[in-house]
Amino acid sequence: MSPEFTPPVRDDLVGEVAYGAPQLDVAARLNVNENPFPLPDEVAAAMGRAVADVAVSLNRYPDRDFEGLRAALADYLADESGVRVGVDQVWAANGSNEVMHQVFLAFGGPGRLALTFDPTYSMYPEYARDTFTRYLAFPRRSDFTVDVPAALVEIDEQRPSIVILTSPNNPTGTSLPLEDIRAIASAALSVGAITVVDEAYAEFRHADVPSALTLMDQLPNVLVTRTMSKAFALAGARLGYAAAADPRVVSALRVVRLPYHLSAVTQAVAISALQHAEVLQAQVALLREERDRLAGWLVAEGFTVAPSDANFILFGMFEDRDAVWRALLDQGVLIRQTGPEGWLRVSIGTPDENDRFRAALLEAVGQRIDGEPLEEGSG
């Protein structure tokens, strides 16, 4: 008989479960903010050729500093946001999750604090846990904006090393006014903190909403993170990136990255996607239109809707959101239970998927669960 063994898991990890949303085979999977459109044939073919070109040299380690990809990302940001950054200001990793994890490794740690504003992305506290960084999240206002005067007080008193602003915010879709970001980043600068502006959904913002990239020439502590998972329909490729006002921030991220962390295949796929940015942005334009159309429909049906600059909508209010979620799932529509109680979040799908969601939602709120009608209201 083999001896008994209990893995020596860290005390703070005992009982924890891995992060992840349900991955179910349903007719409309609208729960993880993916781009619902497959890559156009011409883009997929170009990526295949790019991968074939690097496949013959996969016996060698990839370019560990991937300057070609960083230059392509810098060019894209100049086109998308009108802000030109240098290659030494750009970084990339396996998804924006890894970029953020590296931020916590480089600027967090024991005795240091990360500060943000709830409700927001649920992975932030896990980055803090992994890196032994203290984590504080202060409540947003009822409209999901940040109370800037209160935030400035907290930054002055708490003296964090990392301040995180998520705009557009997940799960609410809310964008922060540029002046609010400027004020908070200025306060963070005064205490020596880096300000991370998570812009994972930036391409979906309305035309009059500027990127925080426009602040980088004024505030050296600003780091803007992005992803190719959403607007570029590359969730399966895992490519996130960041632009820093100060190149020394990128130098610090290079210190904590794992060796050769970005594969040659990932680099080739990402560069190919960037070469076809204009084609892929046509998908983004359609998703923006579908989002605004769906938001208007939800309001007309009496639901409360958080204004969204992302590719998803937070809506409510429900006395029993779990019952509504299950009623939708029974009809083949998977959305997300996240954020404050009483709210649900739906990702924007194809026009057909969005129509399926509309019909399923009306059916769900008209059903009876345990003998009582499901409640929907105007908040």
C-alpha positions in Angstrom: 0.0 0.0 0.0 1.4 3.4 -0.9 1.9 5.9 1.9 -0.7 8.6 2.4 0.1 12.0 1.0 -1.5 15.4 1.4 -0.2 17.9 -1.1 1.4 20.8 0.8 -0.9 23.5 -0.6 -0.4 27.0 0.7 -2.7 27.7 3.6 -4.3 30.6 1.8 -5.2 28.4 -1.2 -6.8 25.6 0.7 -10.5 25.3 -0.4 -10.0 27.7 -3.3 -11.3 26.8 -6.7 -10.0 27.7 -10.1 -11.4 30.7 -11.9 -13.7 30.1 -14.8 -17.1 30.6 -16.3 -19.2 27.7 -17.5 -18.3 26.3 -21.0 -21.5 24.7 -22.2 -22.6 23.5 -25.6 -25.6 25.7 -26.1 -27.3 27.5 -29.0 -26.3 30.9 -27.8 -23.2 31.2 -25.6 -23.3 34.8 -24.4 -21.5 34.6 -21.1 -17.8 35.4 -21.5 -17.7 38.5 -23.8 -16.2 36.6 -26.8 -16.4 38.0 -30.3 -19.2 35.7 -31.7 -17.9 35.9 -35.3 -15.4 33.4 -36.6 -12.4 34.9 -38.3 -13.0 35.7 -42.0 -11.6 33.1 -44.4 -9.0 35.5 -45.7 -7.7 36.3 -42.3 -7.7 32.6 -41.1 -5.8 31.7 -44.3 -3.2 34.4 -43.8 -2.7 33.2 -40.2 -2.3 29.6 -41.4 0.4 30.8 -43.8 2.1 32.7 -41.0 2.1 29.7 -38.7 3.4 27.5 -41.5 6.3 29.9 -42.0 7.4 29.7 -38.3 6.6 26.0 -38.0 9.9 25.0 -39.6 11.9 26.7 -36.9 9.9 25.6 -33.8 12.9 23.6 -32.7 14.3 27.0 -31.7 13.1 29.2 -28.9 11.0 32.1 -30.0 12.1 35.7 -30.1 12.0 36.5 -26.4 11.7 40.3 -26.9 9.3 40.1 -29.9 10.1 43.6 -31.2 8.4 42.9 -34.5 5.1 42.3 -32.7 5.6 45.2 -30.3 6.2 47.5 -33.3 3.0 46.2 -35.0 1.1 46.8 -31.8 2.5 50.4 -31.5 1.4 51.1 -35.1 -2.1 49.7 -34.3 -2.5 51.9 -31.2 -1.4 55.0 -33.3 -4.2 54.2 -35.8 -6.8 53.2 -33.2 -6.3 55.9 -30.6 -4.1 58.6 -32.3 -1.3 58.1 -29.8 2.2 57.1 -30.9 4.3 55.1 -28.5 7.7 53.6 -28.9 8.5 49.9 -29.1 10.2 50.2 -25.7 6.9 51.3 -24.3 4.9 48.3 -25.5 4.7 44.9 -23.9 2.7 41.7 -24.6 1.9 38.4 -22.9 -0.5 35.4 -23.0 -3.6 37.4 -22.6 -4.1 40.6 -20.6 -4.5 38.4 -17.6 -0.8 37.5 -17.8 0.1 41.1 -18.4 -1.8 42.1 -15.2 -0.2 39.2 -13.3 3.2 40.5 -14.3 2.2 44.0 -13.1 1.4 42.6 -9.7 4.7 40.6 -9.7 6.7 43.7 -10.6 4.9 46.4 -8.5 3.0 44.5 -5.8 4.2 41.9 -3.3 4.4 41.6 0.5 3.8 44.9 2.3 2.3 46.6 -0.9 -1.2 47.5 -1.7 -3.4 47.3 -4.9 -6.4 49.6 -4.8 -9.4 49.5 -7.1 -13.2 50.1 -7.2 -16.0 47.5 -7.1 -17.8 46.0 -8.9 -15.0 45.2 -11.3 -13.1 42.4 -12.9 -13.1 39.4 -10.5 -9.6 38.3 -11.3 -7.9 41.3 -9.7 -8.0 39.9 -6.2 -6.6 36.6 -7.5 -3.6 38.4 -8.9 -3.1 40.0 -5.5 -3.5 36.7 -3.7 -0.9 35.0 -6.0 1.6 37.7 -5.4 0.9 38.3 -1.7 -0.2 41.8 -2.4 -2.8 43.4 -0.1 -6.0 44.3 -2.0 -8.6 46.9 -1.3 -11.7 47.6 -3.4 -13.9 50.6 -2.7 -17.5 50.7 -3.8 -18.5 52.6 -6.9 -21.5 54.8 -6.9 -24.9 53.4 -7.8 -24.4 54.4 -11.4 -21.1 52.4 -11.4 -19.0 55.6 -11.7 -16.1 56.2 -9.3 -16.5 58.7 -6.5 -13.4 60.7 -7.4 -13.1 62.9 -4.3 -13.4 59.8 -2.1 -10.9 58.0 -4.2 -8.4 60.8 -3.9 -8.7 60.6 -0.1 -8.2 56.8 -0.1 -5.2 57.0 -2.3 -3.6 59.6 0.0 -4.4 57.6 3.1 -3.7 54.1 1.9 -0.7 54.9 -0.3 -1.0 52.0 -2.7 1.7 50.9 -5.2 -0.9 49.9 -7.8 -4.2 51.7 -8.7 -6.5 49.9 -11.1 -9.1 51.7 -13.2 -11.1 49.5 -15.5 -12.6 51.5 -18.4 -14.8 50.2 -20.0 -15.5 48.4 -16.7 -16.3 44.7 -16.4 -19.0 43.7 -15.5 -20.8 47.0 -15.8 -19.6 48.3 -19.2 -19.1 51.7 -17.7 -16.4 54.0 -19.1 -14.7 56.5 -16.8 -14.5 60.2 -17.9 -11.0 61.1 -19.0 -10.9 63.8 -16.3 -11.7 61.2 -13.6 -8.8 59.0 -14.8 -6.5 62.0 -14.9 -7.4 63.1 -11.4 -7.0 59.6 -9.9 -3.7 58.9 -11.8 -2.4 62.3 -10.6 -3.1 61.3 -7.0 -1.5 58.0 -7.6 1.6 59.7 -9.0 1.9 61.8 -5.9 2.2 58.6 -3.7 4.5 56.8 -6.2 1.9 54.4 -7.5 1.4 53.0 -11.0 -2.0 53.5 -12.5 -3.2 50.7 -14.6 -6.1 51.5 -16.9 -7.6 48.2 -18.1 -9.0 48.8 -21.6 -9.7 45.3 -22.6 -12.9 46.5 -24.3 -11.6 49.8 -25.6 -12.5 49.2 -29.3 -16.2 48.9 -28.4 -16.4 52.3 -26.8 -18.6 55.0 -28.4 -16.8 57.5 -30.7 -16.8 60.3 -28.2 -15.0 58.3 -25.5 -11.2 58.8 -25.6 -8.6 56.2 -24.6 -6.5 56.8 -21.5 -3.5 56.5 -23.9 -4.1 60.2 -24.5 -2.9 60.9 -20.9 0.5 59.2 -21.2 2.4 62.4 -22.3 1.1 64.1 -19.1 1.3 61.3 -16.5 4.4 59.0 -16.4 2.7 56.5 -14.1 0.0 55.4 -16.6 0.0 51.9 -18.0 -2.8 51.0 -20.4 -3.6 47.3 -20.9 -5.4 45.9 -23.9 -6.3 42.5 -25.4 -6.7 41.0 -28.8 -9.2 38.5 -27.4 -12.3 40.6 -28.0 -12.1 43.1 -30.9 -9.7 40.9 -32.9 -11.7 37.7 -32.3 -8.6 36.0 -30.9 -9.7 34.7 -27.5 -8.2 31.3 -28.5 -4.8 32.8 -29.4 -4.2 34.4 -26.0 -2.5 37.8 -26.7 -2.7 40.7 -24.4 -0.6 43.8 -24.4 0.2 47.1 -22.6 1.5 50.5 -23.4 3.4 52.4 -20.7 4.1 56.1 -20.4 7.5 55.3 -18.9 9.6 52.6 -20.7 11.1 51.6 -17.3 7.7 50.1 -16.5 8.2 47.7 -19.5 11.7 47.0 -18.3 10.3 45.9 -14.9 7.7 43.6 -16.6 10.6 42.0 -18.6 12.3 41.1 -15.3 9.3 39.1 -13.9 8.2 37.4 -17.2 9.0 33.7 -17.6 11.7 32.9 -20.2 10.4 32.9 -23.8 6.9 33.3 -22.5 5.3 34.3 -25.9 5.5 31.4 -28.4 6.5 31.9 -32.0 3.1 30.7 -33.1 1.3 33.3 -30.9 3.6 36.0 -32.3 2.9 35.0 -35.9 -0.9 34.8 -35.4 -1.0 38.2 -33.6 1.1 40.0 -36.3 -1.1 38.5 -39.0 -4.3 39.7 -37.2 -2.8 43.2 -36.9 -2.2 43.2 -40.6 -5.9 42.6 -41.1 -7.1 45.0 -38.4 -9.4 46.9 -40.8 -11.3 43.8 -41.8 -11.7 42.7 -38.2 -12.9 46.2 -37.1 -15.9 45.8 -39.4 -17.0 43.1 -37.0 -16.5 45.5 -34.1 -18.7 48.1 -35.7 -21.5 45.6 -36.1 -21.2 44.5 -32.5 -21.4 48.1 -31.3 -24.6 48.6 -33.3 -26.1 45.3 -31.9 -25.2 46.4 -28.4 -26.9 49.7 -28.7 -29.9 48.1 -30.3 -30.2 45.5 -27.6 -29.7 48.0 -24.8 -32.6 50.1 -26.2 -34.8 47.0 -26.4 -34.1 46.1 -22.8 -35.0 49.6 -21.7 -38.2 49.5 -23.7 -39.1 46.2 -22.0 -38.7 47.8 -18.6 -35.3 46.5 -17.5 -32.7 48.6 -15.9 -29.6 48.8 -18.1 -26.1 50.1 -17.2 -24.8 52.3 -20.1 -22.2 50.2 -21.9 -19.1 51.0 -23.9 -18.2 47.3 -24.1 -19.4 44.3 -26.0 -21.8 43.3 -23.2 -24.7 44.7 -21.2 -25.4 44.5 -17.5 -29.1 44.5 -16.9 -31.7 43.9 -14.1 -33.2 44.1 -11.7 -34.2 40.6 -10.6 -35.4 39.3 -7.3 -34.0 35.9 -8.2 -31.4 36.2 -10.9 -30.4 32.6 -10.6 -33.9 31.5 -11.5 -33.8 33.8 -14.6 -30.4 32.6 -15.5 -31.5 28.9 -15.3 -34.7 29.7 -17.3 -32.5 31.2 -20.1 -30.2 28.2 -20.0 -33.1 25.8 -20.3 -33.8 27.6 -23.6 -30.2 27.2 -24.9 -29.1 30.7 -23.9 -26.1 31.0 -21.6 -25.4 34.4 -20.0 -23.4 35.3 -16.8 -24.3 35.8 -13.2 -21.8 38.4 -12.1 -21.6 41.8 -10.5 -24.0 43.1 -7.9 -27.0 41.0 -6.7 -30.1 41.4 -8.9 -28.1 42.0 -12.1 -27.2 39.7 -15.1 -24.7 40.3 -17.9 -25.2 39.3 -21.5 -22.5 39.4 -24.1 -23.3 40.7 -27.5 -23.7 37.9 -30.0 -24.6 37.6 -33.6 -27.9 39.2 -34.7 -29.5 35.7 -34.6 -28.1 35.0 -31.1 -29.3 38.3 -29.8 -32.8 37.6 -31.2 -32.7 34.2 -29.5 -31.8 36.0 -26.2 -34.7 38.4 -26.5 -37.2 35.7 -27.0 -35.7 33.6 -24.2 -35.7 36.5 -21.8 -39.3 37.3 -22.4 -40.2 33.7 -21.8 -38.0 33.5 -18.7 -39.5 36.5 -17.0 -43.0 35.2 -17.8 -42.4 31.8 -16.3 -43.3 30.8 -12.8 -40.6 29.4 -10.5 -41.8 27.6 -7.4 -45.2 29.0 -8.0 -44.1 32.7 -8.1 -43.6 34.9 -11.2 -40.0 35.9 -12.0 -39.7 39.6 -11.2 -38.3 42.2 -13.6 -38.4 45.8 -13.0 -37.0 49.3 -13.8 -34.8 49.5 -10.7 
